[in-house]
Amino acid sequence: MNFRVTKEEKRLIEDKAFIKYDTLAPYLRDCVLDKEILVIPGLSGIQDELNAIGNNLNQLTRAVNMGQANVVDLIEMRKEVADIWQLLNSALQKYLLV
C-alpha cells in the first residue's frame, strides 16, 4: 500500500509514530483501525532498558544452569525486574487517572 504526503506531513507522522513505534507500518495500522495508542510522557527508552535487562537475565540464567553463577545473583535480578514493573504499573495508573 502506498500513499503520498508532503515533506511536512511525513515529518509529523514520523514524529508521532516514533514516540512509541519502531516503524511506521504498525503505527499507521493502529491509527486506521482505531486502536488505542497510549503514550506516557517520560517513559521513552524504557523498552530498550527492559530488553537489555532481559538479555542480562537470560545470560545469568544460562550461567546458573551451567554452574557458573550463584543463584543469589539470579534472585536479586528478579527482584530488580519486579521493582521496575511495579514502577511502570504505578506510572501507568497515575497517567490513566489524570
Number of C-alpha atoms within 10 A of each C-alpha: 2 3 4 7 9 8 9 9 11 11 12 11 15 17 11 13 19 13 15 18 14 11 11 13 11 13 21 15 11 12 13 9 9 9 10 8 12 10 13 14 9 8 13 13 10 12 11 10 11 14 11 12 16 15 12 13 17 13 12 19 19 13 15 16 12 9 10 11 14 13 15 10 13 17 10 11 18 15 11 13 15 12 12 14 13 12 12 14 12 12 15 15 11 11 13 10 6 5
